[in-house]
Amino acid sequence: MKIAQVAPLYESVPPKLYGGTERVVSYLTEELVRMGHEVTLFASGDSKTSAKLVSGSDEALRLSRQHHDPLALHYAMIAQVLDCADRFDLIHFHTDYLHFPFFRAKNAFHLTTLHGRLDLPDLIPLYRQFGDMPVVSISGAQRVPLPWLNWKGTVHHGLPRDLLEFHPNPGRYLAFLGRVSPEKGLERAIEIAERFAMPLKVAAKVDKEDQEYFEEEIEQLLRRPNVEFVGEIQEKDKGDFLGGAYALLFPINWPEPFGLVMIEAMACGTPVIACPHGSVPEVVQHGVTGFWIRNIDDGVQALSQIPLLSRRRVRDHFVEFFSASRMAEDYLLLYDELQVDKDAA
């Protein structure tokens, strides 16, 4: 099958540092190539892939100092895809809704995975306008705000099985990995760790839009003696960081569409302590791969029960439900179903 994967340009594929969507695109692309498909990846020029790479920009945009209008480059890339659309059996977009006006009228076989939150009011008129576009959710919970979209399926993210090494023994610190933003709950993680009397290592990035929140709400908390702020870490460092932890703290306060860090921790055998918002109940099996918590008291109590969990079972759950091969197989089923629908029409 000739497949185009179209990634955002904000990060390389895979990202050098933080970047969930581009990381998933990389895992999916490499797995499809491994399975024998002819894949073309539209992404930033500094991406690394075994597929054919078509560059939409010379480098990833988030950390670039020379690019100042990301929309211009994204539209130029979408125009590239449009020009060669007839060469592919399927075009799989990961660029949210940017391509919708171009591809609604194009007789091309395409599908869009929506990677972000869908509960924002401004999205309603846009998706009403493009409600016929075939889309995929990354969790059942992600669909809730817009159940009337043209959903073709739900495909949970997956990681290569050998990407992160299994760590059979729990460490002596708690881990927080992701973004420093109000919805991610770092302040709650710090409080839980302090109450449990265990060090907390924070590996997180601070986006420009969250800088004020970081300075006013978080920076002072990082001075507490049990907190170590590691900053943004590279992919190669994630295994030791997550695998060496007693547990991952994920006390979110928003409808998380998926939460890749949860399965990254599980791949290492590390249990996850998370608030059951958004996708969490679909990803974390309560009492098996971690615990759901409602508040700080629950978090402290859950940490005391971590020794009851089997890190081997946490790892096995990841292998069974959240591997890249399973993700690719699920997408191929959707590709086939779309082709059948197209032929029937």
Buried (B, 14 or more C-beta within 10 A) or exposed (E): BEBBBBBBBBBBBBBBBBBBBBBBBBBBBBBBBBEEBBBBBBBBBBBEBEBEBBBBBEBBBBEBEEBEEBEEBBBEBBEBBBEEBEEBBBBBBBBBBBBBEBBEEBEBBBBBBBBBBBBEEEBEEEBEEBEEBBBBBBBBBBBEBBEEBEBBBBBBBBBBBEBBEBBEEBBEBBBBBBBBBEBBBBBBBBBBBBEBEBBBBBBBBBEEEBEEBBEEBBEEBBEEEBBEBBEBBEBEEBBBBBBBBBBBBBBBBBBBBBBBBBBBBBBBBBBBBBBBBBBBBBBBBBEBBBBBBEEBEBBBBBBEEBEEBBBEBBBBBBBEBBBBBBBBBBBBEBBEEBBEEEEEE
